[in-house]
Amino acid sequence: MSRRTAFGALVVVAMLAMVAAAVPASAAVSGSSATGGTLTIWTDKDRRADIERIAKAWGSRRGVNVVVVEKNFGDIRDQLKTVAPATAPDVIIGAHDWTGQLAADGLVLPLSPKKATLRQFPKYALDAFSYGTAVKRLYGAPVALENVGLVVNTRLATVPKTFASLQRQALAFKNKSADNLAIAVPQAPAGDAYHMYPFFSGLGGFVFGRNKAGNLNARQIGVANATFLKNAPMIDTWDRLGLINSKVNYDTAKNAFLKGQAAFWITGPWEADTLRSSGLRFQIVQVPKLKFRSVPFLGVQGFMVTRYANSHGVGTLAKDLVASYIMLPASQRALAAANGRFPANTTAGKQVNNPVLAQFGRAGVGGVPMPNIPQMASVWEELGGAWLKATNGTSTAARPTFAAAARNIRNKIG
């Protein structure tokens, strides 16, 4: 889900000027005046140039030589586990759901941003990069948020304020033609728990609960909790009416919306360019409330400081870059815009002037970060598969289907 929307270099350069202006030359690391040395950052190809500009703007003020090394995004986490200390990175860009395993393995260091900085981020964005068994600690600086929203073709439907309105309009549109879809949400061929999460949360579903310390508790599995099971017959109704069809794959959902064969589409900011060039009149909102707010899953990307920064003698500098400079509103605007996503910093979010990204950002408010603990690997197939079976048009009852998925998840986790 990390499809990149390219923005013009001039936009990034202009934002960098604001970043430089936002930090006085005398800015110091909290409790230190460290300068000098070489700091190495691992990033992916798509964002290398943007990160290089931003990090070197910081480095020039701190007297630090910044070296940016290009890696395949998916390789960063795995190679950090095996890299020789001499060539290891001090800072990496990564996805929030790497946090649990990297922190458990001692590969990343906890951060301590100033309270004033933390107040500029929603709790769920900070939670995404937080991990701990007894004490929860922050291990990354969230930069960009990614989530799905409900895209409405406003020539074919009005923006629904309630789920009843969404259902009524979607079914009426579907019944106009055999080629029409009610809600274009992808699931085929193997299930898609990510795109279906707004419906799951709206019915009271959750993946893992939290313990008294606020940490994710893999022993408390909410896939078939009592509240969700009580509301699950609504899924049977959707299946019978054809509101949601698990035989629809991503391309089918996308093409139906673009061809005017669906008035409603569940998708995310990776389709921003597609939407802007479509010629359609549309609006993006959060899926309306069911029994509870129908919040989406959140993917959060950001920066982490590795344990190697200390052995390289740049631990304090690396934490200054990540926990101070990169968390500034101006840095956040530049980095999020470079990746075509909505910034995690709320001050930066208010300054987003791209209407599509701004609407996706609002659609993600209150979202649930995809669990960042290793046990989440046991969830995706089972939860997606439950939705696949419960909405395939064959009258498979939702309650026993999700109950079976929860048992399977519990058995996999052990």
C-alpha positions in Angstrom: 0.0 0.0 0.0 2.9 2.3 -0.4 2.2 3.6 -3.8 3.9 6.9 -4.3 2.4 10.1 -5.7 5.2 12.2 -7.2 5.2 15.9 -6.5 7.2 18.6 -8.2 10.8 19.3 -7.1 10.0 23.0 -6.8 7.3 22.2 -4.1 9.9 20.3 -2.1 12.5 23.1 -2.5 10.1 25.7 -1.3 9.1 23.6 1.7 12.8 23.1 2.6 13.2 26.9 2.7 10.4 26.9 5.3 12.1 24.1 7.2 15.4 26.0 7.4 13.6 29.1 8.5 11.7 27.2 11.2 14.9 26.2 13.1 17.3 28.8 14.4 20.9 28.2 13.8 21.5 28.0 17.5 19.0 25.2 18.0 20.6 22.6 20.2 19.9 19.0 21.1 18.1 18.8 24.5 20.8 18.4 27.1 23.6 18.4 24.5 25.4 20.7 22.0 26.8 17.8 20.0 27.9 18.6 16.4 30.1 17.0 13.8 30.5 13.4 12.6 28.9 11.4 9.8 25.3 10.2 10.0 24.0 7.5 7.7 20.3 7.2 6.7 18.7 4.3 4.8 15.8 5.1 2.6 14.0 3.8 -0.5 14.5 5.0 -4.1 11.3 7.0 -4.3 12.1 9.2 -1.4 15.8 9.4 -1.5 16.2 12.8 -3.1 13.6 14.4 -0.8 15.1 12.9 2.4 18.6 13.9 1.2 17.6 17.5 0.8 15.8 17.7 4.2 18.5 15.8 6.2 21.3 17.8 4.7 19.5 21.0 5.5 19.6 19.9 9.1 23.2 18.6 8.8 24.6 21.9 7.4 23.3 23.6 10.6 24.8 21.0 12.8 28.1 20.5 11.1 27.2 16.9 10.3 28.0 15.0 7.1 24.8 13.2 6.1 25.0 10.1 3.9 21.8 8.7 2.4 21.9 5.1 1.2 19.3 3.8 -1.1 17.6 0.5 -0.3 14.5 -1.3 -1.4 11.9 -0.3 1.2 11.0 -3.9 2.1 14.7 -4.8 2.6 15.4 -2.1 5.1 13.9 -4.0 8.1 15.5 -7.3 7.1 19.0 -6.0 6.3 19.1 -4.1 9.6 19.1 -7.4 11.3 22.2 -8.7 9.5 24.2 -5.6 8.6 27.8 -5.3 9.7 28.1 -2.6 12.5 30.6 -0.6 10.5 28.2 -0.1 7.6 25.0 0.0 9.6 22.6 3.0 9.4 22.1 5.4 12.2 18.6 6.3 11.0 16.1 4.4 8.9 12.8 5.2 7.3 10.2 2.6 8.0 6.6 1.5 8.5 5.1 1.7 11.9 4.3 -2.0 12.0 8.0 -2.8 12.0 8.3 -1.2 15.4 7.4 -4.1 17.7 9.9 -6.6 16.2 12.7 -4.1 15.8 12.2 -2.8 19.4 12.0 -6.3 20.8 15.2 -7.2 19.0 16.9 -4.1 20.4 17.6 -2.7 16.9 16.0 0.7 17.5 16.3 3.3 20.3 13.5 5.0 22.2 12.9 8.7 21.6 12.0 11.5 24.0 10.6 14.5 22.1 9.7 17.6 24.0 6.1 17.7 25.3 5.3 20.6 23.1 6.3 18.6 20.1 4.3 15.6 21.1 1.2 17.7 21.5 1.3 18.4 17.7 0.6 14.7 17.0 -2.6 12.7 17.5 -2.3 10.0 20.0 -3.0 7.3 17.5 0.0 8.4 15.3 2.3 8.3 18.3 0.8 4.9 19.4 1.7 3.5 16.0 5.4 3.9 16.7 5.1 3.0 20.4 5.9 -0.4 21.9 6.5 -2.1 25.2 5.5 -5.0 27.4 5.4 -3.2 30.7 6.2 0.3 29.8 5.2 1.8 26.4 7.9 3.9 24.7 8.1 5.9 21.5 10.5 4.4 18.9 9.8 6.5 15.9 8.8 9.9 14.6 5.6 9.6 12.6 5.7 11.5 9.4 2.9 10.5 7.0 -0.5 8.9 7.5 -2.2 6.5 5.0 -5.8 5.3 5.2 -8.8 4.5 3.1 -11.8 6.7 2.7 -15.2 6.6 1.1 -14.9 8.3 -2.3 -18.3 9.5 -3.5 -19.1 10.4 -7.1 -21.2 13.4 -6.4 -22.9 13.4 -9.8 -24.3 10.0 -9.0 -25.0 10.2 -5.3 -25.1 12.7 -2.4 -22.5 12.4 0.3 -24.1 10.2 2.9 -24.3 11.5 6.5 -25.5 8.1 7.9 -24.8 4.5 7.0 -28.5 4.1 6.2 -28.2 6.8 3.6 -25.1 5.1 2.1 -26.8 1.7 2.0 -30.0 3.1 0.5 -28.2 5.1 -2.3 -25.7 2.3 -3.0 -28.4 -0.3 -3.5 -30.6 1.9 -5.5 -27.7 2.7 -7.9 -26.7 -1.0 -8.1 -30.3 -2.0 -9.1 -30.2 0.4 -12.0 -28.0 -1.9 -14.1 -26.5 -5.4 -13.9 -23.1 -3.9 -14.4 -23.3 -1.6 -11.4 -21.7 -2.2 -8.0 -23.2 -0.9 -4.7 -20.0 -0.2 -2.8 -16.8 -0.8 -4.7 -14.5 -2.3 -2.1 -11.9 -4.8 -3.1 -11.6 -8.3 -1.5 -10.9 -10.9 -4.2 -9.1 -13.2 -4.5 -7.8 -13.8 -1.0 -9.6 -11.3 1.2 -8.7 -7.8 2.2 -8.9 -7.0 5.9 -7.4 -3.6 5.3 -10.0 -2.2 3.0 -12.8 -3.8 5.0 -11.7 -2.4 8.3 -14.1 0.5 8.4 -17.0 -1.9 8.4 -15.3 -4.1 11.0 -14.7 -1.2 13.4 -18.2 0.1 12.8 -19.7 -3.1 14.0 -17.5 -3.1 17.1 -14.7 -5.3 15.9 -11.0 -4.9 16.9 -7.9 -7.0 16.5 -6.1 -6.8 19.8 -7.1 -5.2 23.1 -4.7 -3.3 25.4 -3.4 -4.0 28.9 -3.5 -1.5 31.8 -0.2 0.0 30.6 -1.8 0.8 27.2 0.2 -1.8 25.4 -1.3 -4.1 22.8 -2.3 -7.4 24.3 -2.1 -10.3 21.8 -4.0 -12.5 24.3 -7.1 -10.3 24.0 -8.4 -11.0 20.4 -11.4 -8.9 19.4 -12.1 -10.5 16.0 -15.2 -12.2 17.4 -15.8 -10.2 20.6 -19.4 -10.3 22.0 -20.3 -6.8 20.7 -19.1 -7.6 17.1 -20.9 -10.9 17.1 -24.2 -9.3 18.3 -23.9 -6.9 15.3 -22.7 -9.5 12.8 -26.2 -10.3 11.3 -25.9 -6.9 9.6 -23.2 -8.5 7.4 -25.7 -11.2 6.4 -28.1 -8.5 5.3 -25.4 -6.8 3.3 -24.5 -10.1 1.7 -28.1 -10.9 0.8 -28.7 -7.5 -0.7 -25.4 -7.3 -2.5 -24.2 -4.2 -0.8 -20.7 -5.7 -0.5 -19.5 -8.4 -2.9 -16.3 -10.3 -2.0 -15.8 -11.4 -5.6 -14.8 -7.9 -6.5 -11.0 -7.4 -6.8 -9.0 -4.2 -6.7 -9.1 -3.5 -10.5 -12.8 -4.3 -10.8 -13.6 -1.8 -8.0 -11.4 0.9 -9.4 -12.7 0.5 -13.0 -16.3 0.5 -11.9 -15.9 3.8 -10.1 -14.0 5.4 -12.9 -16.5 4.2 -15.5 -19.5 5.5 -13.5 -20.6 2.0 -12.6 -20.2 2.6 -8.9 -21.1 5.7 -6.9 -19.0 4.7 -3.9 -15.4 3.5 -3.8 -13.2 2.5 -0.8 -9.6 3.5 -1.6 -6.7 5.5 -0.4 -4.3 8.4 -1.3 -2.3 6.2 -3.6 -5.1 6.9 -6.1 -4.9 10.6 -5.7 -3.5 11.2 -9.1 -6.1 8.9 -10.6 -8.9 10.8 -9.0 -7.6 14.2 -10.0 -7.2 13.2 -13.6 -10.5 11.3 -13.8 -12.7 14.2 -14.7 -15.2 13.0 -12.1 -16.7 15.2 -9.5 -16.1 13.5 -6.1 -15.7 14.0 -2.4 -13.9 11.8 0.1 -15.3 11.2 3.6 -15.0 8.6 6.4 -17.4 5.7 6.1 -20.5 6.8 8.1 -21.0 5.5 11.6 -22.5 2.0 12.0 -23.0 1.0 15.6 -19.6 2.7 16.3 -17.5 5.1 14.3 -16.4 3.3 11.1 -12.7 4.3 11.4 -10.1 2.9 9.0 -6.9 1.1 9.6 -3.9 3.6 9.6 -0.6 3.0 8.0 2.0 5.3 9.5 5.5 5.9 8.1 8.3 7.6 9.9 11.9 7.6 11.0 13.7 5.5 13.6 17.1 5.7 15.3 19.0 2.5 15.2 21.2 1.1 18.0 24.2 1.6 15.8 24.0 5.4 16.1 25.4 5.2 19.6 28.3 3.0 18.6 29.0 5.4 15.7 29.1 8.3 18.2 26.1 10.1 16.7 23.3 8.8 18.9 22.4 12.3 20.3 22.6 13.8 16.8 20.4 11.1 15.3 17.8 11.6 18.0 18.0 15.4 17.3 17.3 14.8 13.7 14.5 12.4 14.2 12.8 13.6 17.4 13.2 17.3 16.9 13.8 18.4 13.3 11.8 15.8 11.4 8.8 16.3 13.8 8.6 20.0 13.0 5.5 21.1 11.0 7.7 22.4 8.0 9.7 19.1 7.8 6.4 17.1 8.0 4.8 19.1 5.2 7.8 18.5 3.0 8.2 14.8 3.7 4.5 14.0 3.5 4.0 15.9 0.3 7.0 14.2 -1.3 5.4 10.9 -0.7 1.8 12.0 -1.5 0.5 11.4 1.9 -1.1 13.4 4.7 1.3 14.6 7.4 1.1 13.2 10.9 1.8 16.5 12.6 -1.6 18.2 13.1 -0.2 21.7 12.6 1.2 20.6 9.2 -2.1 18.9 8.4 -4.0 22.2 8.7 -1.6 23.7 6.1 -2.2 21.0 3.5 -3.6 22.8 0.4 -3.9 19.6 -1.8 -7.7 19.0 -1.5 -7.5 15.3 -2.2 -4.9 14.6 0.5 -6.7 16.9 2.9 -9.9 14.9 2.4 -8.1 11.6 2.9 -6.6 13.1 6.0 -10.0 14.0 7.5 -11.3 10.5 6.6 -8.5 9.0 8.7 -9.3 11.0 11.9 -9.6 8.6 14.9 -8.2 5.7 12.8 -6.6 2.6 14.3 -2.9 2.0 13.5 -2.4 -1.5 12.1 -1.0 -3.4 15.2 2.7 -3.2 15.3 3.4 -6.4 17.3 4.7 -9.5 15.6 1.5 -11.5 16.3 -0.4 -9.4 13.7 1.1 -11.7 11.1 -1.3 -14.3 12.3 -4.3 -12.1 11.7 -4.4 -10.8 8.1 -5.3 -14.1 6.3 -7.9 -15.2 8.8 -9.7 -11.8 9.2 -9.7 -11.2 5.4 -10.8 -14.7 4.8 -13.8 -14.3 7.2 -15.0 -11.3 5.2 -14.4 -13.2 2.0 -16.7 -16.0 3.1 -19.3 -13.8 4.8 -19.9 -11.6 1.7 -19.5 -14.0 -1.2 -23.3 -14.2 -1.9 -23.7 -17.8 -0.7 -25.5 -17.1 2.6 -22.5 -18.1 4.7 -23.5 -16.8 8.2 -21.1 -14.1 9.5 -21.2 -15.1 13.2 -19.7 -18.6 13.0 -17.3 -17.4 10.2 -15.7 -14.8 12.4 -15.8 -17.0 15.4 -13.8 -19.6 13.5 -11.4 -16.9 12.3 -10.8 -15.8 15.9 -10.1 -19.4 17.0 -7.6 -19.9 14.2 -5.8 -16.6 15.1 -5.6 -17.7 18.7 -4.2 -21.1 17.7 -1.6 -19.5 15.4 -0.4 -17.2 18.1 -0.3 -20.0 20.6 
